[in-house]
Amino acid sequence: PPPIHTENCELGTAWRTRLLCFSARRMARLMPTRCWDLKTCSNFCAEFPPSLGKRKLYIACLLTSVPTHLEGLPTANSSIGASKFKELWPQFEQKMRRAGCSQGGIDAFKYNFKVLCSGESTMIPESMLEPVAFVPSLEKLHITPNSALLKSTLILKLNGGLGTGMGLDKAKSLLPVIGGNSFLDLIAKQVLFMRKQFKQPDLKFMLMNSFSTSSDTLEALTKYCVGNGYDGLGPGADLQFVQNKHPKVTKADYAPAKWNANPDNEWCPPGHGDLYAAMVGSGTLDRLLSAGLRYMFVSNSDNLGATMDLKILTHFVSTGAPFMMEVAQRTDADKKGGHLATLKSTGGLTLRESAQCPEEDEKAFQDVSKYTFFNTNNLWVDLVKLKEAIQSAGGALPLPVMINGKTVDPRDKKSTKVIQLETAMGAGISCFKGAAALLVPRSRFAPVKKCDDLLALRSDAYVLTEDFRLELAPDRKGIPPLVKLDDRYKFVDAMDTLIPNGVPSLKDCSKLVVEGDVEFAAGVIIKGNVLIKNVGTVRKIIAAATYQDTTLEL
């Protein structure tokens, strides 16, 4: 646009105005739809008073008497977005059908791509939210568990991740955790324990795998088949359904991404929000309903604290809620993760992830005294009401879309810039009227996202329970130790060089920070806050001793 005279855009003039606030980075994301470039954004922003903030782009969208210098500025509902979608969607649809994608997967991506083309904001600003005033606590529930409900309940584990961020090329659930057991081993033993404990040999168990994890996972589970000392988990075909894959979108023009060097790189996982579309597209949802299954408990395979809890199941069924999220109390260690909130517009619950928070609201987002609950990704779903919600929405739940900028070849930062459209499973809470939340103890949340988490999980800060759950030791009072390792240990094989003699004791540790090339000797005990630093280039050994509230420079 031509130069803007700030005096013509002062708020409070005779014009009725609406103020839209974007960060420069946010506006840059919308460039293909709005036909702007970063230089234009910067120049436009520079015309406004410095008091409004250097990194903010304030646009006065005049609803009446629009001055000529703002005419033609594309809006979120302009025909530009609609025509872009109409032009490009047939290319995506053809690509997905040729790749054998299910109708459910196609419908879900169509919804996400339409959101992208529309130019609608995918952010959830502070102005839309209120803190959640009250969530019932599991520990205060007075309810008699009903084991008969297990006959109509599915235990589902999300198992599509490769753990590439930890240097792995197989399913992360195959990673050893404790006593020679992998995540998958402990999950299998949890299910078999429950079948025996509640005398429910047909307790239904499934995995949502990805194309990358399916074969390795099913092979690893063969050890639990009948004849190997176990009652068996069930036939491989009944143990899994495979999540969808979505095309990557070229950032420059929103066309389907192409990469002849490796066409597999033209596709990406759609996030665990794909659970619902994958259940529909694979026929799993209909098969479960036909078999008499009504309820589903779903959690991540790397969260060993998330087991089927009969008290929670009974509570969920008694509420009649279509959807229930287990939440835990936020601490400073959780401030960068998603939080539960109430939508002002509906009064219903919603989930806001960090990728959906505008930069100017980051302080409020991380305020754990304001937004006090976070999503454990342990969810309870009424399958009948899930099918009804999907049908009423036209084949795909309208989950909030997260836009992630990447390169088409993740290992080549100079390759074509692309957009990956993802959704979060927990965001389904905003798609169901009457959805609920339940406050659970921290013991039901012990995920592994980085090697920092894995080292803590392998330490004595966690204990293995009779029913094969890993939970925080009682003395931890529900608060995990905070471990921060040097970036040199971000891959599992590198982390193993740090602890060849075993993991140090962390049961009384508040925070452990490791910087530089070091190795723990056997018998190291960490208490309180400890910083270990080696600024040299030669590896140093941390001798067996108790280190408490100290900085150790080697």
Disulfide bonds with the S-S distance in Angstrom:
none
